[in-house]
Amino acid sequence: METFHVLNGDCLAEQLKQTSINQNFIICRECLIEGDLQAKYIADFWKIRAEFITKTYNASIEEYYKITVNEFEKLTNLPENTKVCLWFENDLFCQTNMWFVLYLLKEKQNIQVFRVFPIIENKSDIWKGFGIVNTENLEQAYASKIRFQQKDIDLGYHLWNAYQKNDLNKLKELSQESSDCFDHLEEVCQAHIDRFPSDNTLGRPENMVKYILETQTKEFQEVFSAFSEREGIYGFGDLQVKSIYERLLY
């Protein structure tokens, strides 16, 4: 049975090349934690995502389809009787991407889907994921993979639907469900809900950046490091934090 690995980014692909794990890689190059997600059909979804990415990250529409959409389309074209291993971390950035992958995989027949968790030895590093593990840890993580049962795939599918619609009540409800394939689900869903306070005040990420600016530093790299240390649950990269930083600073 052929095995494919869906990876959370190109850095992990480079790490896995140093292991004995086969290199049938499908790389998730999206940031579904931001931007418009509202679309009924997948073709429309790619269109609005392409528009967002090109406006936000100075890329071309052609590049988006070539680099991002082509990778996701490998999922819809998987042959039958294959194994699919999802290498995603537990932070919100990774989880939203993984929910979308499960949405794409839900109708696939005769495949086995597995979750590969990063092996984290210190609790303080829980949100740092695969970036801090070594080759041996990656091999161990793969050997310890957990198979998604249908109920787990269904949960991922429904999480994506609730997230896409920004149905925070439904997301809260789903976060209470128990699954061996999702770690820290309630905590991560709450972190997303905290981005949208009901009183229209600043969300949790903005409040943290504001606090750092007022009490520690206004140098961006230091702000980014402090935010990542305190709010690693979001998995924000420098571009996401910089967007908040610039809105608050200027």
N, C-alpha and C positions, 0 to 999 in steps of 0.2 A: 504494500500500500504506500503510495507516494505521499510525502509530507511537505507541506508548504508552511512557511513561517511569516506571519503578519507582524511587522515590527513597528515600534512607535517612532522610528526615525532612522536617519542615515548613520548616526553615531553608533547605534546598536548594531547595525549591519557590519560596520567596521570591526566592532568588538567580536561579533560572532564568527567572523572570518578567521579568527585566531583559534577557534575551537574545532572539534571534530564533527560538529553539527552540519548537516547538509545545507546548501546555500540556495534553496528555492525560496528566495526572499520576495515578499510583497511589502513595500514600504509605505506607511501612512504618512503623507506629507500634507496634513491639514491642521488647522487650529480652530476647531469647531466651538471653542469656548467664546468666540467673538464673531460678530458679523451676522448678517441676515441668514436665517435658516428656513424661512417660510416658503415652501414649494410643495405642490401636490404630486408632481411627477419628477422623476429623477433627472430628466434632461433639463427641466427648469431649475432644479436644485443646483446642478453644475453651473448653469448660466449665472445665477445670482451669486454663487460662491466665487466664480471667476471674476465677476465685476467687483466684489468686495476685495479680493486678494490683489487685483491689479491696482485698485485705488489706494490700498493701505500699504502694500509692500513693494510697490514699484516694479511689478512683474508684468509680463504681457499675457493676454488671454491665451495665446498659443502655448506659451510656457506652462501655464496652469494645466491645460488639458494634457500636454505631453508629460509633465512631471508628476502631476497629482491624479488626474482623472484616469489616465491609463493604468496606474497602479491599482486603483479601486476596481476597475473593470476586470482585472485578473480574478477578482473574487467571484464575480458573476459568471465567469467562464471556467471555473474550476471543473475538472473532470470528476466523474463519480468515483466513489471508493477511494477517497483521499483523506488524509489527516490535515487539519488546519490548526496550527498553534498560534495563539494570540499572545504576543509578548508586549504587555502593557503594564505600566506602573499604576499606582493607586490614586494619584492626584487627579484633580478635576480635569485638567487638560487631557491627560491620557484616557480617563474614563469616558469622556464625551466622545472621543474618537473610537473607543472600543464599542460603545453602545451603537454607534453608527455602523461599524463593521458587523455586529451581530444582526442589526436590521437588514443589511445586505445579504447575510448568510441564511436568514431564517427560512427561506423557501428552497434552499438547496437540499437535494435528496442524496441519501447514501454517502454522507460525509461525517467524519468525526471531528468535533471541535474541542480544543483543549486550551486551558489558561495556563500560561507560564508566569509565575510570580517572581519578582526579584527577591533574592535572599538577602535580607537585611539583618545584620548581627547586632547593631545598636539601635535601641528604640529612638534615639535622637535623630537617626538618619532615615526614618521611616519614609519620608517624602523624596528622598534623593534617588531612589530607584536603581536602575541598571547602571547609571553613570559612575557609581562608586564600587561596583563589584569587579572581581577579577575573572580570569578565564575559568578557573576551577568552580567559582560560584555560578557561572553561566551554565556549565555542564550539570551542576547539581540542580539548578533551577529547572532545566529541561527534563532531567530524570524524575523530578517531583511534580511534573505537570498534572493538572486536574482536569478531568473530562467534563465538559458541559453536558448536562442532561437537557432534555427538551424544555423542562421548566426553567432552567437557567438561561437558555437561549431566548425563551419567551420573555423572561424578565428583562434581559438586555434590550429586546425589541420594544417593550413597553416603556422602558426608561428613555430610550431615544425618542419615542413619540411624545412623551410628556415634556422632555427637554426641548425638542424642536418647537413645540407649541407654547413653550414657556408656561406650562401648566404646573405651577409650583405646588399646589395642593396635591395633585396626582403624584408629583415627584416625591413629595414628603411621604405619601402613602406607600409608594413602591419601595422607598428606602427602608421600610420596616421589614421587608421580606428577607428571609434567611436563605443564603446561598453560599456554598463553599467556593464559588467562582468569583465572588465579589468581596473584597476586604474593605473595611471602613466605609461601606456604602452609605450608611445613615449620616456619618460625619461629612462625607464628601457632598452629598445632596444638600445638607444643611448649609455648607459653605457656599454652594451656588445660590440657594434661597436668600442667604444673607447679602448677596449682591444687589438685591432689590427690596429695600425696606418699604413697608406699606405706607410710611409717612413721607415718602419721597425725599428723605435725607440722603446723605452720602452712604454708599454701600460699604460693606466690610473692607474690601481691598482699598478703596479710596480713603477710608478712615485711617487705615494703617499707614498708607503713604503720607497722609497729612500729619499724622503723629510723628513719623520719622523726620519729616521736614521741619517740624516745629521744635523737636527736642534733640535731634542728633546731628543732621547734616543736610546740606542742599546739593552736595555732589552726587550726580546720578549713580555712578557705580557703587558708591557707598549706600545710597538709598536702595538700590536693587539688591545688594547683598543682605542688607538688614531686612528687607521685605521677604526675601527668599528664606531667610532663617526663621522668621516669625510666622509666615503664611505660606509655607511650602506646600500646603494642601492644595493650593490653586495650580501649582505647576507652571505658573506664568514664566515666560521667557523675558528677556530684556525689552523686547518690543512692546509687549503688553504692559509692563510696568512703566515704560517710558511714556506711553500714551497717557496713563493716569498722572504721572509725574508732571508732564507738560501742561495738562489741564489745570492742575492745582497750583503749579508754580507761577504760571503766567496768566 
